[in-house]
Amino acid sequence: MLNCREITQQASAYLDNRDEPERKPDLQFRLHLMLCRHCRRFIRQLHSARVLAAKVQSEQQRTEQGDQTLARLKRRN
Ligand SMILES: [Zn+2]
């Protein structure tokens, strides 16, 4: 049985692999999550932090692309 510390150490990898069907999440890991609400909360928070970070990153990229387009347009005029 994994302990809470091991869960937090593997949490990021768990979230990475969760959406890949060929890499099934560790059964031990899921079992711990079923039994431990602290780790469930931790995973949930980590997940929303990652979603938020991805959103911010894609918005930054969009802004940069927008800036580049603007710069191109300015050069052309
Ligand atoms: Zn736990």
N, CA, C, O and the ligand as a Tripos MOL2 file, in Angstrom:
@<TRIPOS>MOLECULE
protein
  309   307    78     0     0
PROTEIN
NO_CHARGES

@<TRIPOS>ATOM
      1 N           0.8450   -1.2030    0.0000 N.3       1 MET1
      2 CA          0.0000    0.0000    0.0000 C.3       1 MET1
      3 C           0.8780    1.2500    0.0000 C.2       1 MET1
      4 O           1.7970    1.3780    0.8080 O.2       1 MET1
      5 N           0.5830    2.1570   -0.9080 N.am      2 LEU2
      6 CA          1.3250    3.4090   -0.9710 C.3       2 LEU2
      7 C           0.9300    4.3070    0.2030 C.2       2 LEU2
      8 O          -0.2040    4.2620    0.6800 O.2       2 LEU2
      9 N           1.8680    5.1110    0.6520 N.am      3 ASN3
     10 CA          1.4950    6.0840    1.6720 C.3       3 ASN3
     11 C           1.3010    7.4620    1.0300 C.2       3 ASN3
     12 O           1.5700    7.6450   -0.1570 O.2       3 ASN3
     13 N           0.8340    8.4240    1.8240 N.am      4 CYS4
     14 CA          0.4630    9.7330    1.2890 C.3       4 CYS4
     15 C           1.6530   10.4350    0.6300 C.2       4 CYS4
     16 O           1.5000   11.1250   -0.3780 O.2       4 CYS4
     17 N           2.8270   10.2520    1.2090 N.am      5 ARG5
     18 CA          3.9950   10.9100    0.6540 C.3       5 ARG5
     19 C           4.3040   10.3740   -0.7470 C.2       5 ARG5
     20 O           4.6570   11.1270   -1.6550 O.2       5 ARG5
     21 N           4.1640    9.0690   -0.8950 N.am      6 GLU6
     22 CA          4.4100    8.4660   -2.2130 C.3       6 GLU6
     23 C           3.3720    8.9460   -3.2290 C.2       6 GLU6
     24 O           3.6760    9.1580   -4.4030 O.2       6 GLU6
     25 N           2.1610    9.1070   -2.7510 N.am      7 ILE7
     26 CA          1.0980    9.5990   -3.6400 C.3       7 ILE7
     27 C           1.4280   11.0020   -4.1440 C.2       7 ILE7
     28 O           1.3280   11.2790   -5.3390 O.2       7 ILE7
     29 N           1.8210   11.8820   -3.2290 N.am      8 THR8
     30 CA          2.1050   13.2530   -3.6640 C.3       8 THR8
     31 C           3.3130   13.2790   -4.6040 C.2       8 THR8
     32 O           3.3750   14.1000   -5.5200 O.2       8 THR8
     33 N           4.2680   12.3800   -4.3740 N.am      9 GLN9
     34 CA          5.4390   12.3330   -5.2550 C.3       9 GLN9
     35 C           5.0600   11.8590   -6.6610 C.2       9 GLN9
     36 O           5.6580   12.2900   -7.6460 O.2       9 GLN9
     37 N           4.0790   10.9840   -6.7480 N.am     10 GLN10
     38 CA          3.7170   10.4070   -8.0470 C.3      10 GLN10
     39 C           2.5180   11.0970   -8.6810 C.2      10 GLN10
     40 O           2.0850   10.7330   -9.7740 O.2      10 GLN10
     41 N           1.9860   12.0990   -7.9810 N.am     11 ALA11
     42 CA          0.7350   12.7100   -8.4210 C.3      11 ALA11
     43 C           0.8290   13.2840   -9.8270 C.2      11 ALA11
     44 O          -0.0840   13.1210  -10.6370 O.2      11 ALA11
     45 N           1.9390   13.9550  -10.1100 N.am     12 SER12
     46 CA          2.0920   14.5890  -11.4070 C.3      12 SER12
     47 C           2.1300   13.5530  -12.5290 C.2      12 SER12
     48 O           1.4930   13.7270  -13.5670 O.2      12 SER12
     49 N           2.8760   12.4840  -12.3120 N.am     13 ALA13
     50 CA          2.9610   11.4090  -13.3030 C.3      13 ALA13
     51 C           1.6020   10.7470  -13.4740 C.2      13 ALA13
     52 O           1.2190   10.3660  -14.5810 O.2      13 ALA13
     53 N           0.8850   10.6150  -12.3800 N.am     14 TYR14
     54 CA         -0.4520   10.0240  -12.4430 C.3      14 TYR14
     55 C          -1.3480   10.8540  -13.3440 C.2      14 TYR14
     56 O          -2.0490   10.3070  -14.1950 O.2      14 TYR14
     57 N          -1.3320   12.1680  -13.1680 N.am     15 LEU15
     58 CA         -2.1610   13.0350  -13.9950 C.3      15 LEU15
     59 C          -1.7030   13.0110  -15.4530 C.2      15 LEU15
     60 O          -2.5240   13.0990  -16.3660 O.2      15 LEU15
     61 N          -0.3970   12.8940  -15.6690 N.am     16 ASP16
     62 CA          0.1250   12.8150  -17.0380 C.3      16 ASP16
     63 C          -0.3710   11.5690  -17.7420 C.2      16 ASP16
     64 O          -0.7390   11.6120  -18.9160 O.2      16 ASP16
     65 N          -0.3800   10.4640  -17.0240 N.am     17 ASN17
     66 CA         -0.6790    9.1740  -17.6440 C.3      17 ASN17
     67 C          -2.1600    8.8660  -17.6900 C.2      17 ASN17
     68 O          -2.5920    7.9510  -18.3920 O.2      17 ASN17
     69 N          -2.9360    9.6310  -16.9410 N.am     18 ARG18
     70 CA         -4.3370    9.2850  -16.7700 C.3      18 ARG18
     71 C          -5.0950    9.2670  -18.0860 C.2      18 ARG18
     72 O          -6.0000    8.4550  -18.2780 O.2      18 ARG18
     73 N          -4.7230   10.1710  -18.9980 N.am     19 ASP19
     74 CA         -5.4620   10.2860  -20.2500 C.3      19 ASP19
     75 C          -4.9150    9.3700  -21.3350 C.2      19 ASP19
     76 O          -5.4230    9.3560  -22.4560 O.2      19 ASP19
     77 N          -3.8900    8.6130  -21.0070 N.am     20 GLU20
     78 CA         -3.3330    7.6940  -21.9960 C.3      20 GLU20
     79 C          -3.8220    6.2900  -21.6920 C.2      20 GLU20
     80 O          -3.4140    5.6740  -20.7070 O.2      20 GLU20
     81 N          -4.7060    5.7900  -22.5580 N.am     21 PRO21
     82 CA         -5.3600    4.5040  -22.2590 C.3      21 PRO21
     83 C          -4.3710    3.3500  -22.1280 C.2      21 PRO21
     84 O          -4.6090    2.4130  -21.3660 O.2      21 PRO21
     85 N          -3.2660    3.4130  -22.8640 N.am     22 GLU22
     86 CA         -2.3310    2.2840  -22.8140 C.3      22 GLU22
     87 C          -1.4920    2.3010  -21.5320 C.2      22 GLU22
     88 O          -0.8500    1.3090  -21.1870 O.2      22 GLU22
     89 N          -1.5070    3.4120  -20.8490 N.am     23 ARG23
     90 CA         -0.7690    3.4780  -19.5800 C.3      23 ARG23
     91 C          -1.7550    3.6280  -18.4340 C.2      23 ARG23
     92 O          -1.9740    4.7270  -17.9230 O.2      23 ARG23
     93 N          -2.3270    2.5410  -18.0510 N.am     24 LYS24
     94 CA         -3.3340    2.5410  -16.9930 C.3      24 LYS24
     95 C          -2.7420    3.0350  -15.6770 C.2      24 LYS24
     96 O          -1.6440    2.6340  -15.2920 O.2      24 LYS24
     97 N          -3.4770    3.9080  -14.9900 N.am     25 PRO25
     98 CA         -2.9950    4.3640  -13.6940 C.3      25 PRO25
     99 C          -2.7820    3.1710  -12.7510 C.2      25 PRO25
    100 O          -3.5150    2.1830  -12.7720 O.2      25 PRO25
    101 N          -1.7720    3.3140  -11.9520 N.am     26 ASP26
    102 CA         -1.4330    2.2960  -10.9870 C.3      26 ASP26
    103 C          -2.6280    1.9690  -10.0830 C.2      26 ASP26
    104 O          -3.2590    2.8650   -9.5220 O.2      26 ASP26
    105 N          -2.9200    0.6970   -9.9550 N.am     27 LEU27
    106 CA         -4.0380    0.2600   -9.1240 C.3      27 LEU27
    107 C          -3.8350    0.6620   -7.6590 C.2      27 LEU27
    108 O          -4.7650    1.0900   -6.9750 O.2      27 LEU27
    109 N          -2.5910    0.5090   -7.2060 N.am     28 GLN28
    110 CA         -2.2530    0.8930   -5.8270 C.3      28 GLN28
    111 C          -2.5680    2.3730   -5.5970 C.2      28 GLN28
    112 O          -3.0760    2.7800   -4.5530 O.2      28 GLN28
    113 N          -2.2450    3.1340   -6.6050 N.am     29 PHE29
    114 CA         -2.4460    4.5770   -6.5380 C.3      29 PHE29
    115 C          -3.9330    4.9020   -6.4010 C.2      29 PHE29
    116 O          -4.3450    5.7010   -5.5600 O.2      29 PHE29
    117 N          -4.7230    4.2520   -7.2620 N.am     30 ARG30
    118 CA         -6.1690    4.5220   -7.2360 C.3      30 ARG30
    119 C          -6.8080    4.0210   -5.9580 C.2      30 ARG30
    120 O          -7.7360    4.6270   -5.4220 O.2      30 ARG30
    121 N          -6.2930    2.9110   -5.4860 N.am     31 LEU31
    122 CA         -6.8060    2.3590   -4.2370 C.3      31 LEU31
    123 C          -6.5790    3.3400   -3.0890 C.2      31 LEU31
    124 O          -7.4630    3.5670   -2.2640 O.2      31 LEU31
    125 N          -5.3960    3.9080   -3.0540 N.am     32 HIS32
    126 CA         -5.1060    4.8900   -2.0140 C.3      32 HIS32
    127 C          -6.0490    6.0910   -2.1350 C.2      32 HIS32
    128 O          -6.5650    6.5860   -1.1340 O.2      32 HIS32
    129 N          -6.2650    6.5490   -3.3590 N.am     33 LEU33
    130 CA         -7.1520    7.6960   -3.5550 C.3      33 LEU33
    131 C          -8.5760    7.3940   -3.0990 C.2      33 LEU33
    132 O          -9.2830    8.2660   -2.5930 O.2      33 LEU33
    133 N          -8.9820    6.1330   -3.2910 N.am     34 MET34
    134 CA        -10.3230    5.7540   -2.8640 C.3      34 MET34
    135 C         -10.4560    5.8270   -1.3480 C.2      34 MET34
    136 O         -11.5170    6.1480   -0.8130 O.2      34 MET34
    137 N          -9.3590    5.5240   -0.6760 N.am     35 LEU35
    138 CA         -9.4300    5.4260    0.7770 C.3      35 LEU35
    139 C          -9.0200    6.7050    1.4920 C.2      35 LEU35
    140 O          -9.3240    6.8800    2.6720 O.2      35 LEU35
    141 N          -8.3390    7.5930    0.7930 N.am     36 CYS36
    142 CA         -7.7470    8.7490    1.4680 C.3      36 CYS36
    143 C          -8.2520   10.0510    0.8730 C.2      36 CYS36
    144 O          -7.8960   10.4100   -0.2500 O.2      36 CYS36
    145 N          -9.0770   10.7510    1.6240 N.am     37 ARG37
    146 CA         -9.6610   11.9700    1.0520 C.3      37 ARG37
    147 C          -8.6440   13.1110    0.9750 C.2      37 ARG37
    148 O          -8.8060   14.0350    0.1780 O.2      37 ARG37
    149 N          -7.6070   13.0460    1.7940 N.am     38 HIS38
    150 CA         -6.5790   14.0910    1.7190 C.3      38 HIS38
    151 C          -5.8760   14.0490    0.3680 C.2      38 HIS38
    152 O          -5.6480   15.0800   -0.2650 O.2      38 HIS38
    153 N          -5.5440   12.8620   -0.0490 N.am     39 CYS39
    154 CA         -4.8600   12.7150   -1.3400 C.3      39 CYS39
    155 C          -5.8050   12.9920   -2.4960 C.2      39 CYS39
    156 O          -5.3930   13.5100   -3.5330 O.2      39 CYS39
    157 N          -7.0780   12.6460   -2.3140 N.am     40 ARG40
    158 CA         -8.0550   12.9830   -3.3550 C.3      40 ARG40
    159 C          -8.0870   14.4890   -3.5590 C.2      40 ARG40
    160 O          -8.0920   14.9860   -4.6850 O.2      40 ARG40
    161 N          -8.1090   15.2050   -2.4320 N.am     41 ARG41
    162 CA         -8.1500   16.6620   -2.5180 C.3      41 ARG41
    163 C          -6.8580   17.1910   -3.1500 C.2      41 ARG41
    164 O          -6.8820   18.1100   -3.9680 O.2      41 ARG41
    165 N          -5.7460   16.5980   -2.7550 N.am     42 PHE42
    166 CA         -4.4620   17.0270   -3.3010 C.3      42 PHE42
    167 C          -4.4350   16.8640   -4.8310 C.2      42 PHE42
    168 O          -4.0200   17.7670   -5.5570 O.2      42 PHE42
    169 N          -4.8880   15.6950   -5.2970 N.am     43 ILE43
    170 CA         -4.9050   15.4260   -6.7340 C.3      43 ILE43
    171 C          -5.8200   16.4130   -7.4460 C.2      43 ILE43
    172 O          -5.4960   16.9250   -8.5180 O.2      43 ILE43
    173 N          -6.9740   16.6690   -6.8230 N.am     44 ARG44
    174 CA         -7.9230   17.5930   -7.4390 C.3      44 ARG44
    175 C          -7.3060   18.9890   -7.5700 C.2      44 ARG44
    176 O          -7.4270   19.6440   -8.6050 O.2      44 ARG44
    177 N          -6.6450   19.4240   -6.4980 N.am     45 GLN45
    178 CA         -6.0440   20.7570   -6.5220 C.3      45 GLN45
    179 C          -4.8970   20.8250   -7.5190 C.2      45 GLN45
    180 O          -4.7390   21.8070   -8.2430 O.2      45 GLN45
    181 N          -4.1060   19.7690   -7.5400 N.am     46 LEU46
    182 CA         -2.9980   19.7200   -8.4900 C.3      46 LEU46
    183 C          -3.5260   19.7700   -9.9150 C.2      46 LEU46
    184 O          -2.9750   20.4520  -10.7800 O.2      46 LEU46
    185 N          -4.6110   19.0280  -10.1390 N.am     47 HIS47
    186 CA         -5.2110   19.0000  -11.4700 C.3      47 HIS47
    187 C          -5.6830   20.3910  -11.8690 C.2      47 HIS47
    188 O          -5.3900   20.8430  -12.9760 O.2      47 HIS47
    189 N          -6.4150   21.0860  -10.9810 N.am     48 SER48
    190 CA         -6.9050   22.4110  -11.3760 C.3      48 SER48
    191 C          -5.7530   23.3910  -11.5320 C.2      48 SER48
    192 O          -5.8250   24.2930  -12.3670 O.2      48 SER48
    193 N          -4.7000   23.2370  -10.7510 N.am     49 ALA49
    194 CA         -3.5370   24.1060  -10.9130 C.3      49 ALA49
    195 C          -2.9020   23.8970  -12.2860 C.2      49 ALA49
    196 O          -2.4680   24.8440  -12.9410 O.2      49 ALA49
    197 N          -2.8580   22.6300  -12.7020 N.am     50 ARG50
    198 CA         -2.2650   22.3360  -14.0110 C.3      50 ARG50
    199 C          -3.1400   22.8390  -15.1430 C.2      50 ARG50
    200 O          -2.6320   23.3570  -16.1370 O.2      50 ARG50
    201 N          -4.4480   22.6940  -15.0020 N.am     51 VAL51
    202 CA         -5.3740   23.1850  -16.0190 C.3      51 VAL51
    203 C          -5.2240   24.6950  -16.1590 C.2      51 VAL51
    204 O          -5.1760   25.2350  -17.2640 O.2      51 VAL51
    205 N          -5.1510   25.3600  -15.0080 N.am     52 LEU52
    206 CA         -5.0050   26.8090  -14.9900 C.3      52 LEU52
    207 C          -3.6870   27.2250  -15.6330 C.2      52 LEU52
    208 O          -3.6480   28.1580  -16.4350 O.2      52 LEU52
    209 N          -2.6180   26.5360  -15.2820 N.am     53 ALA53
    210 CA         -1.3020   26.8550  -15.8320 C.3      53 ALA53
    211 C          -1.2970   26.6800  -17.3450 C.2      53 ALA53
    212 O          -0.7070   27.4850  -18.0660 O.2      53 ALA53
    213 N          -1.9560   25.6250  -17.8270 N.am     54 ALA54
    214 CA         -2.0150   25.3720  -19.2660 C.3      54 ALA54
    215 C          -2.8000   26.4770  -19.9660 C.2      54 ALA54
    216 O          -2.4470   26.9060  -21.0640 O.2      54 ALA54
    217 N          -3.8740   26.9310  -19.3120 N.am     55 LYS55
    218 CA         -4.7050   27.9820  -19.8700 C.3      55 LYS55
    219 C          -3.9130   29.2840  -19.9800 C.2      55 LYS55
    220 O          -3.9390   29.9560  -21.0110 O.2      55 LYS55
    221 N          -3.2100   29.6260  -18.8990 N.am     56 VAL56
    222 CA         -2.4030   30.8420  -18.8840 C.3      56 VAL56
    223 C          -1.3490   30.7760  -19.9810 C.2      56 VAL56
    224 O          -1.1070   31.7520  -20.6900 O.2      56 VAL56
    225 N          -0.7250   29.6060  -20.1070 N.am     57 GLN57
    226 CA          0.3280   29.4400  -21.1030 C.3      57 GLN57
    227 C          -0.2120   29.6170  -22.5200 C.2      57 GLN57
    228 O           0.4120   30.2760  -23.3520 O.2      57 GLN57
    229 N          -1.3870   29.0160  -22.7920 N.am     58 SER58
    230 CA         -1.9150   29.1190  -24.1480 C.3      58 SER58
    231 C          -2.3750   30.5460  -24.4240 C.2      58 SER58
    232 O          -2.3140   31.0110  -25.5620 O.2      58 SER58
    233 N          -2.8330   31.2400  -23.3870 N.am     59 GLU59
    234 CA         -3.2240   32.6260  -23.5780 C.3      59 GLU59
    235 C          -2.0060   33.5030  -23.8510 C.2      59 GLU59
    236 O          -2.0600   34.4350  -24.6530 O.2      59 GLU59
    237 N          -0.9080   33.1850  -23.1680 N.am     60 GLN60
    238 CA          0.3320   33.9200  -23.4010 C.3      60 GLN60
    239 C           0.8070   33.7120  -24.8270 C.2      60 GLN60
    240 O           1.2570   34.6500  -25.4850 O.2      60 GLN60
    241 N           0.7040   32.4670  -25.3030 N.am     61 GLN61
    242 CA          1.1260   32.1790  -26.6700 C.3      61 GLN61
    243 C           0.2550   32.9340  -27.6630 C.2      61 GLN61
    244 O           0.7360   33.4730  -28.6600 O.2      61 GLN61
    245 N          -1.0430   32.9590  -27.3630 N.am     62 ARG62
    246 CA         -1.9590   33.6740  -28.2380 C.3      62 ARG62
    247 C          -1.6050   35.1460  -28.2920 C.2      62 ARG62
    248 O          -1.5910   35.7550  -29.3610 O.2      62 ARG62
    249 N          -1.3180   35.7150  -27.1210 N.am     63 THR63
    250 CA         -0.9550   37.1210  -27.0540 C.3      63 THR63
    251 C           0.3110   37.3750  -27.8560 C.2      63 THR63
    252 O           0.4060   38.3620  -28.5860 O.2      63 THR63
    253 N           1.2870   36.4740  -27.7150 N.am     64 GLU64
    254 CA          2.5330   36.6450  -28.4570 C.3      64 GLU64
    255 C           2.2920   36.5740  -29.9550 C.2      64 GLU64
    256 O           2.8550   37.3530  -30.7250 O.2      64 GLU64
    257 N           1.4440   35.6270  -30.3630 N.am     65 GLN65
    258 CA          1.1280   35.5110  -31.7840 C.3      65 GLN65
    259 C           0.4360   36.7710  -32.2730 C.2      65 GLN65
    260 O           0.7160   37.2620  -33.3660 O.2      65 GLN65
    261 N          -0.4700   37.2890  -31.4520 N.am     66 GLY66
    262 CA         -1.1790   38.5110  -31.7850 C.3      66 GLY66
    263 C          -0.2120   39.6690  -31.9370 C.2      66 GLY66
    264 O          -0.3340   40.4710  -32.8630 O.2      66 GLY66
    265 N           0.7530   39.7580  -31.0240 N.am     67 ASP67
    266 CA          1.7610   40.8130  -31.0930 C.3      67 ASP67
    267 C           2.5670   40.7160  -32.3770 C.2      67 ASP67
    268 O           2.8640   41.7200  -33.0230 O.2      67 ASP67
    269 N           2.9130   39.4820  -32.7340 N.am     68 GLN68
    270 CA          3.7100   39.2830  -33.9490 C.3      68 GLN68
    271 C           2.9170   39.6900  -35.1880 C.2      68 GLN68
    272 O           3.4530   40.3200  -36.1000 O.2      68 GLN68
    273 N           1.6450   39.3250  -35.2110 N.am     69 THR69
    274 CA          0.7980   39.7030  -36.3440 C.3      69 THR69
    275 C           0.6950   41.2140  -36.4450 C.2      69 THR69
    276 O           0.7840   41.7910  -37.5290 O.2      69 THR69
    277 N           0.5050   41.8390  -35.2980 N.am     70 LEU70
    278 CA          0.4020   43.2940  -35.2350 C.3      70 LEU70
    279 C           1.6840   43.9410  -35.7510 C.2      70 LEU70
    280 O           1.6530   44.9050  -36.5160 O.2      70 LEU70
    281 N           2.8150   43.3810  -35.3100 N.am     71 ALA71
    282 CA          4.1030   43.9250  -35.7290 C.3      71 ALA71
    283 C           4.2840   43.7870  -37.2360 C.2      71 ALA71
    284 O           4.8030   44.6870  -37.8960 O.2      71 ALA71
    285 N           3.8440   42.6320  -37.7770 N.am     72 ARG72
    286 CA          3.9360   42.4150  -39.2190 C.3      72 ARG72
    287 C           3.0890   43.4180  -39.9750 C.2      72 ARG72
    288 O           3.5140   43.9850  -40.9820 O.2      72 ARG72
    289 N           1.8630   43.6290  -39.4640 N.am     73 LEU73
    290 CA          0.9540   44.5580  -40.1210 C.3      73 LEU73
    291 C           1.5250   45.9780  -40.1050 C.2      73 LEU73
    292 O           1.4230   46.7190  -41.0830 O.2      73 LEU73
    293 N           2.1280   46.3340  -38.9690 N.am     74 LYS74
    294 CA          2.6940   47.6740  -38.8460 C.3      74 LYS74
    295 C           3.8350   47.8920  -39.8260 C.2      74 LYS74
    296 O           3.9850   48.9540  -40.4300 O.2      74 LYS74
    297 N           4.6590   46.8020  -39.9600 N.am     75 ARG75
    298 CA          5.7860   46.8950  -40.8770 C.3      75 ARG75
    299 C           5.3090   47.0970  -42.3180 C.2      75 ARG75
    300 O           5.9090   47.8210  -43.1120 O.2      75 ARG75
    301 N           4.1930   46.4160  -42.6100 N.am     76 ARG76
    302 CA          3.7080   46.4460  -43.9860 C.3      76 ARG76
    303 C           3.1790   47.8290  -44.3610 C.2      76 ARG76
    304 O           3.2780   48.2490  -45.5140 O.2      76 ARG76
    305 N           2.6110   48.5370  -43.3680 N.am     77 ASN77
    306 CA          2.0300   49.8480  -43.6710 C.3      77 ASN77
    307 C           3.0530   50.9580  -43.7160 C.2      77 ASN77
    308 O           2.7010   52.1120  -43.9610 O.2      77 ASN77
    309 ZN         -3.2170    9.7270    1.2950 Zn       78 ZN78
@<TRIPOS>BOND
     1     1     2 1
     2     2     3 1
     3     3     4 2
     4     3     5 am
     5     5     6 1
     6     6     7 1
     7     7     8 2
     8     7     9 am
     9     9    10 1
    10    10    11 1
    11    11    12 2
    12    11    13 am
    13    13    14 1
    14    14    15 1
    15    15    16 2
    16    15    17 am
    17    17    18 1
    18    18    19 1
    19    19    20 2
    20    19    21 am
    21    21    22 1
    22    22    23 1
    23    23    24 2
    24    23    25 am
    25    25    26 1
    26    26    27 1
    27    27    28 2
    28    27    29 am
    29    29    30 1
    30    30    31 1
    31    31    32 2
    32    31    33 am
    33    33    34 1
    34    34    35 1
    35    35    36 2
    36    35    37 am
    37    37    38 1
    38    38    39 1
    39    39    40 2
    40    39    41 am
    41    41    42 1
    42    42    43 1
    43    43    44 2
    44    43    45 am
    45    45    46 1
    46    46    47 1
    47    47    48 2
    48    47    49 am
    49    49    50 1
    50    50    51 1
    51    51    52 2
    52    51    53 am
    53    53    54 1
    54    54    55 1
    55    55    56 2
    56    55    57 am
    57    57    58 1
    58    58    59 1
    59    59    60 2
    60    59    61 am
    61    61    62 1
    62    62    63 1
    63    63    64 2
    64    63    65 am
    65    65    66 1
    66    66    67 1
    67    67    68 2
    68    67    69 am
    69    69    70 1
    70    70    71 1
    71    71    72 2
    72    71    73 am
    73    73    74 1
    74    74    75 1
    75    75    76 2
    76    75    77 am
    77    77    78 1
    78    78    79 1
    79    79    80 2
    80    79    81 am
    81    81    82 1
    82    82    83 1
    83    83    84 2
    84    83    85 am
    85    85    86 1
    86    86    87 1
    87    87    88 2
    88    87    89 am
    89    89    90 1
    90    90    91 1
    91    91    92 2
    92    91    93 am
    93    93    94 1
    94    94    95 1
    95    95    96 2
    96    95    97 am
    97    97    98 1
    98    98    99 1
    99    99   100 2
   100    99   101 am
   101   101   102 1
   102   102   103 1
   103   103   104 2
   104   103   105 am
   105   105   106 1
   106   106   107 1
   107   107   108 2
   108   107   109 am
   109   109   110 1
   110   110   111 1
   111   111   112 2
   112   111   113 am
   113   113   114 1
   114   114   115 1
   115   115   116 2
   116   115   117 am
   117   117   118 1
   118   118   119 1
   119   119   120 2
   120   119   121 am
   121   121   122 1
   122   122   123 1
   123   123   124 2
   124   123   125 am
   125   125   126 1
   126   126   127 1
   127   127   128 2
   128   127   129 am
   129   129   130 1
   130   130   131 1
   131   131   132 2
   132   131   133 am
   133   133   134 1
   134   134   135 1
   135   135   136 2
   136   135   137 am
   137   137   138 1
   138   138   139 1
   139   139   140 2
   140   139   141 am
   141   141   142 1
   142   142   143 1
   143   143   144 2
   144   143   145 am
   145   145   146 1
   146   146   147 1
   147   147   148 2
   148   147   149 am
   149   149   150 1
   150   150   151 1
   151   151   152 2
   152   151   153 am
   153   153   154 1
   154   154   155 1
   155   155   156 2
   156   155   157 am
   157   157   158 1
   158   158   159 1
   159   159   160 2
   160   159   161 am
   161   161   162 1
   162   162   163 1
   163   163   164 2
   164   163   165 am
   165   165   166 1
   166   166   167 1
   167   167   168 2
   168   167   169 am
   169   169   170 1
   170   170   171 1
   171   171   172 2
   172   171   173 am
   173   173   174 1
   174   174   175 1
   175   175   176 2
   176   175   177 am
   177   177   178 1
   178   178   179 1
   179   179   180 2
   180   179   181 am
   181   181   182 1
   182   182   183 1
   183   183   184 2
   184   183   185 am
   185   185   186 1
   186   186   187 1
   187   187   188 2
   188   187   189 am
   189   189   190 1
   190   190   191 1
   191   191   192 2
   192   191   193 am
   193   193   194 1
   194   194   195 1
   195   195   196 2
   196   195   197 am
   197   197   198 1
   198   198   199 1
   199   199   200 2
   200   199   201 am
   201   201   202 1
   202   202   203 1
   203   203   204 2
   204   203   205 am
   205   205   206 1
   206   206   207 1
   207   207   208 2
   208   207   209 am
   209   209   210 1
   210   210   211 1
   211   211   212 2
   212   211   213 am
   213   213   214 1
   214   214   215 1
   215   215   216 2
   216   215   217 am
   217   217   218 1
   218   218   219 1
   219   219   220 2
   220   219   221 am
   221   221   222 1
   222   222   223 1
   223   223   224 2
   224   223   225 am
   225   225   226 1
   226   226   227 1
   227   227   228 2
   228   227   229 am
   229   229   230 1
   230   230   231 1
   231   231   232 2
   232   231   233 am
   233   233   234 1
   234   234   235 1
   235   235   236 2
   236   235   237 am
   237   237   238 1
   238   238   239 1
   239   239   240 2
   240   239   241 am
   241   241   242 1
   242   242   243 1
   243   243   244 2
   244   243   245 am
   245   245   246 1
   246   246   247 1
   247   247   248 2
   248   247   249 am
   249   249   250 1
   250   250   251 1
   251   251   252 2
   252   251   253 am
   253   253   254 1
   254   254   255 1
   255   255   256 2
   256   255   257 am
   257   257   258 1
   258   258   259 1
   259   259   260 2
   260   259   261 am
   261   261   262 1
   262   262   263 1
   263   263   264 2
   264   263   265 am
   265   265   266 1
   266   266   267 1
   267   267   268 2
   268   267   269 am
   269   269   270 1
   270   270   271 1
   271   271   272 2
   272   271   273 am
   273   273   274 1
   274   274   275 1
   275   275   276 2
   276   275   277 am
   277   277   278 1
   278   278   279 1
   279   279   280 2
   280   279   281 am
   281   281   282 1
   282   282   283 1
   283   283   284 2
   284   283   285 am
   285   285   286 1
   286   286   287 1
   287   287   288 2
   288   287   289 am
   289   289   290 1
   290   290   291 1
   291   291   292 2
   292   291   293 am
   293   293   294 1
   294   294   295 1
   295   295   296 2
   296   295   297 am
   297   297   298 1
   298   298   299 1
   299   299   300 2
   300   299   301 am
   301   301   302 1
   302   302   303 1
   303   303   304 2
   304   303   305 am
   305   305   306 1
   306   306   307 1
   307   307   308 2
@<TRIPOS>SUBSTRUCTURE
     1 MET1         2 RESIDUE 1 A MET
     2 LEU2         6 RESIDUE 1 A LEU
     3 ASN3        10 RESIDUE 1 A ASN
     4 CYS4        14 RESIDUE 1 A CYS
     5 ARG5        18 RESIDUE 1 A ARG
     6 GLU6        22 RESIDUE 1 A GLU
     7 ILE7        26 RESIDUE 1 A ILE
     8 THR8        30 RESIDUE 1 A THR
     9 GLN9        34 RESIDUE 1 A GLN
    10 GLN10       38 RESIDUE 1 A GLN
    11 ALA11       42 RESIDUE 1 A ALA
    12 SER12       46 RESIDUE 1 A SER
    13 ALA13       50 RESIDUE 1 A ALA
    14 TYR14       54 RESIDUE 1 A TYR
    15 LEU15       58 RESIDUE 1 A LEU
    16 ASP16       62 RESIDUE 1 A ASP
    17 ASN17       66 RESIDUE 1 A ASN
    18 ARG18       70 RESIDUE 1 A ARG
    19 ASP19       74 RESIDUE 1 A ASP
    20 GLU20       78 RESIDUE 1 A GLU
    21 PRO21       82 RESIDUE 1 A PRO
    22 GLU22       86 RESIDUE 1 A GLU
    23 ARG23       90 RESIDUE 1 A ARG
    24 LYS24       94 RESIDUE 1 A LYS
    25 PRO25       98 RESIDUE 1 A PRO
    26 ASP26      102 RESIDUE 1 A ASP
    27 LEU27      106 RESIDUE 1 A LEU
    28 GLN28      110 RESIDUE 1 A GLN
    29 PHE29      114 RESIDUE 1 A PHE
    30 ARG30      118 RESIDUE 1 A ARG
    31 LEU31      122 RESIDUE 1 A LEU
    32 HIS32      126 RESIDUE 1 A HIS
    33 LEU33      130 RESIDUE 1 A LEU
    34 MET34      134 RESIDUE 1 A MET
    35 LEU35      138 RESIDUE 1 A LEU
    36 CYS36      142 RESIDUE 1 A CYS
    37 ARG37      146 RESIDUE 1 A ARG
    38 HIS38      150 RESIDUE 1 A HIS
    39 CYS39      154 RESIDUE 1 A CYS
    40 ARG40      158 RESIDUE 1 A ARG
    41 ARG41      162 RESIDUE 1 A ARG
    42 PHE42      166 RESIDUE 1 A PHE
    43 ILE43      170 RESIDUE 1 A ILE
    44 ARG44      174 RESIDUE 1 A ARG
    45 GLN45      178 RESIDUE 1 A GLN
    46 LEU46      182 RESIDUE 1 A LEU
    47 HIS47      186 RESIDUE 1 A HIS
    48 SER48      190 RESIDUE 1 A SER
    49 ALA49      194 RESIDUE 1 A ALA
    50 ARG50      198 RESIDUE 1 A ARG
    51 VAL51      202 RESIDUE 1 A VAL
    52 LEU52      206 RESIDUE 1 A LEU
    53 ALA53      210 RESIDUE 1 A ALA
    54 ALA54      214 RESIDUE 1 A ALA
    55 LYS55      218 RESIDUE 1 A LYS
    56 VAL56      222 RESIDUE 1 A VAL
    57 GLN57      226 RESIDUE 1 A GLN
    58 SER58      230 RESIDUE 1 A SER
    59 GLU59      234 RESIDUE 1 A GLU
    60 GLN60      238 RESIDUE 1 A GLN
    61 GLN61      242 RESIDUE 1 A GLN
    62 ARG62      246 RESIDUE 1 A ARG
    63 THR63      250 RESIDUE 1 A THR
    64 GLU64      254 RESIDUE 1 A GLU
    65 GLN65      258 RESIDUE 1 A GLN
    66 GLY66      262 RESIDUE 1 A GLY
    67 ASP67      266 RESIDUE 1 A ASP
    68 GLN68      270 RESIDUE 1 A GLN
    69 THR69      274 RESIDUE 1 A THR
    70 LEU70      278 RESIDUE 1 A LEU
    71 ALA71      282 RESIDUE 1 A ALA
    72 ARG72      286 RESIDUE 1 A ARG
    73 LEU73      290 RESIDUE 1 A LEU
    74 LYS74      294 RESIDUE 1 A LYS
    75 ARG75      298 RESIDUE 1 A ARG
    76 ARG76      302 RESIDUE 1 A ARG
    77 ASN77      306 RESIDUE 1 A ASN
    78 ZN78       309 GROUP 0 **** ****
